[in-house]
Amino acid sequence: MKLLHTSVLPIALLALTACQEATNTSAPAESAPLIGSVWNLVELAGNPESTGDEGKTIFVEFNQEDQRYFGFAGCNNYQGKYSIDGSDIDFGIAAATKKMCQQGMQQEDALFVALDQTTNYQITGSTLTLSDASGQTLAVFRVAANN
């Protein structure tokens, strides 16, 4: 009986260790791609954002073929050119439709200022953060659920 007891104990410890290692091991979350994702605005200038005019979601998308960004800014649709070098990003001047809205104009103006001041981007999981040269966060987006 003593022989059985001493041979079972190491096997049991080995099995428990393997189970614990498997439990503690987790693959890092894969980040969403900048290109081809719809990025919904969740924070602008430190303030949580909701929706724009008529309840529409404020968003940005990036097209790789012609290096254009486009989206909805709170009142109007917009587009412009962008360039990327590593984690540096430069948003060219945004062209927007000229609709006047009861809601969303302040958000739109603030978004265009943020895009103009952005020099860096970072994607962590499903979050896109735009920041200026000093590292201050200007805008935060989350990848759309239906992406």
C-alpha positions in Angstrom: 0.0 0.0 0.0 2.9 2.4 0.8 4.3 1.8 -2.7 1.0 2.6 -4.3 0.6 5.7 -2.2 4.1 7.1 -3.1 3.6 6.4 -6.8 0.2 8.0 -7.1 1.2 11.2 -5.3 3.7 12.4 -8.0 1.2 11.6 -10.8 -1.5 13.5 -9.0 0.8 16.5 -8.5 1.9 16.4 -12.1 -1.8 16.4 -13.2 -2.7 19.3 -11.0 0.3 21.4 -12.1 -0.6 20.8 -15.8 -4.2 21.9 -15.2 -3.1 25.0 -13.4 -0.6 25.9 -16.1 -3.3 25.4 -18.7 -5.7 27.7 -16.7 -3.1 30.5 -16.3 -2.0 30.5 -19.9 -4.1 32.7 -22.1 -3.4 34.0 -25.6 -3.1 37.8 -25.8 -6.2 39.5 -27.3 -5.7 40.2 -31.0 -6.0 43.8 -31.9 -8.5 44.9 -34.5 -6.9 46.2 -37.8 -7.0 49.9 -38.4 -7.8 49.4 -42.1 -11.1 47.8 -42.8 -12.7 48.3 -39.4 -15.5 50.7 -38.5 -14.4 52.8 -35.4 -17.2 54.2 -33.3 -16.3 57.3 -31.2 -16.5 56.7 -27.4 -14.5 59.6 -26.0 -13.6 63.0 -27.3 -11.4 65.5 -25.5 -11.9 63.5 -22.3 -15.7 63.5 -22.5 -17.7 60.3 -23.1 -19.5 60.6 -26.4 -22.9 59.5 -27.4 -24.5 59.9 -30.7 -24.7 62.7 -33.2 -27.7 64.2 -34.9 -30.8 62.0 -35.2 -29.1 59.4 -33.0 -26.5 58.5 -35.6 -23.2 57.0 -34.4 -20.1 59.1 -34.9 -17.4 57.0 -36.6 -14.3 56.8 -38.8 -13.1 54.3 -41.3 -9.8 54.0 -43.2 -9.4 53.0 -46.9 -6.0 51.6 -47.8 -6.4 51.8 -51.6 -6.6 55.6 -51.8 -5.3 56.4 -48.3 -8.6 58.1 -47.4 -10.5 58.3 -44.1 -14.2 58.9 -44.0 -17.1 58.8 -41.6 -19.9 60.6 -39.8 -18.8 63.5 -37.5 -22.0 64.2 -35.6 -23.9 66.2 -38.2 -22.1 65.8 -41.5 -20.3 63.1 -43.4 -16.6 63.7 -43.9 -13.6 62.5 -45.7 -9.9 63.3 -46.2 -6.5 61.8 -46.9 -4.3 60.2 -44.3 -0.7 58.9 -44.1 0.8 56.5 -41.6 4.4 55.9 -40.7 4.7 53.3 -37.9 2.4 54.6 -35.1 2.5 58.1 -36.5 -0.6 59.2 -38.4 -1.4 62.5 -40.2 -4.9 63.4 -41.0 -5.2 65.7 -44.0 -7.9 68.4 -44.0 -11.4 66.9 -43.8 -13.9 67.9 -46.4 -17.5 67.7 -45.0 -21.0 68.1 -46.3 -22.6 71.4 -45.2 -25.7 70.3 -43.4 -26.8 72.3 -40.3 -28.0 70.3 -37.4 -29.7 71.0 -34.1 -27.5 68.5 -32.4 -24.0 67.3 -33.2 -22.3 70.5 -34.4 -20.2 70.9 -31.3 -19.1 67.3 -31.4 -18.3 67.6 -35.1 -16.1 70.7 -34.5 -14.3 69.1 -31.6 -13.7 65.9 -33.7 -12.2 67.9 -36.6 -9.9 69.8 -34.1 -8.8 66.4 -32.6 -8.1 64.9 -36.0 -6.1 68.0 -37.0 -4.0 67.7 -33.8 -3.5 64.0 -33.9 0.1 62.8 -34.5 -0.1 59.2 -33.1 -2.4 56.3 -32.9 -2.5 53.1 -30.9 -4.7 50.1 -31.1 -5.2 47.9 -28.1 -7.6 45.1 -28.6 -10.8 46.8 -29.9 -9.8 50.3 -28.9 -8.2 53.0 -31.1 -6.6 55.9 -29.3 -5.6 59.1 -31.1 -3.1 61.3 -29.3 -1.1 64.5 -29.9 2.7 65.0 -29.9 2.8 65.3 -26.1 0.9 62.0 -25.7 -2.4 63.5 -24.6 -5.4 61.5 -25.6 -7.6 63.4 -28.0 -10.1 60.8 -29.1 -10.9 57.2 -28.3 -12.8 54.8 -30.7 -14.0 51.2 -30.3 -14.4 48.8 -33.2 -18.0 48.4 -34.2 -19.7 45.2 -33.0 -20.8 44.2 -36.5 -17.2 44.5 -37.8 
